[in-house]
Amino acid sequence: MPPRRSRRAATEESSPVPIQTQRRRRDDTPEEDEDIDMEDAIREAQGSGSVDQLAKGLVRYALSCEHSRKPIKRADINERVLGSYTRLFKDVFAQANSQLMDVFGMQFVELPKADKVTLRQKRAAAGSDSQSKSTSIWVLQTILPEQYRIPDIIGPSRPLAADAEEINREDSYVGLYTMAIALITISGGMIPEGKLDRALRRMNADQTTPVGTKDKTLTNMIKDGYIVRIKETPGGGEETIDYIVGPRGKVEVGREGVAQFIRMMFGESEDVEELEKRLQRTLQVADAHSDSAPAVEATQAASQAAGRKRGRPRNNDDE
């Protein structure tokens, strides 16, 4: 006669495995590799309090901001990355910048202050007690040499669509804001709304663009900091609307980016010297309108020099 089992043992054997246990077992299976949550990683870095871990958290945060074209603000770094270790900002920032350069070929570049164009803005700037030129707002910029900025190395900005006829919205947006910045630059640093509309009409982009309507596209450019819309009513008359290059447009495209764009548009010109003279005169006029343009290039050069000192030592073979 088989041994008699207790009612409790029989109940435990017949009852299903608890849901929490099942979930835990599924999570423990090595087949399911889940992506590391950025916020969890940053919280872990804050818990350790080490400069190395905090720098890694800042790198993750900077890359996520750059992906969505969100400016990297010092206040957000203190809140989201450093937490109670704000006193380590300088060391964490320097190490994160070194890691970005060594691993990703990018670096932090500080955005310039917005230009004071209207009379009200100029008066406010003149009466302001703060004379600091620092904004404590950064974006990421590539430091790859020109010979490495080729499609085989950089690749497309987004994975190519399976359908060859499908438009890559990201590349279209890059082309549109580069064209807008170039039009503003060759117009002397500021372009009236009507003149920009006429230029977009010639490109068949006065109503719709590959990334949405014209108004929505311009709104996105303004939000991302590529261009700035200036509204002014001089002398109480009719309101005028103009566009200037925004802080991100100066850093990401800049005068050299505009120059390269114009050279590509002209193609193989017979009189290269004359083209360069006209191009330099155009850029000088735009620089005179925006006094922050030379400062931006000086900041970039200084940032690259400082970055090379903080990065890993370069061998002579790399020259």
Secondary structure by P-SEA (a helix, b strand, c coil): ccccccaaaaaaaaccccaaaaaaaaaacccccccccaaaaaaaaaaaccaaaaaaaaaaaaaaaaaacccccaaaaaaccccccccaaaaaaaaaaaaaaacccbbbbbbcccccccaaaaaaaaacccccccccbbbbbbcccccccccccccccccccccccccaaaaaaaaaaaaaaaaaaaacccccaaaaaaaaaaaccccccccccaaaaaaaaaaaccbbbbbbbcccccbbbbbcccccccccccaaaaaaaaaaaaccccaaaaaaaaaaaaaaaaaaaccaaaaaaaaaaaaaaaaaaaccccccccc
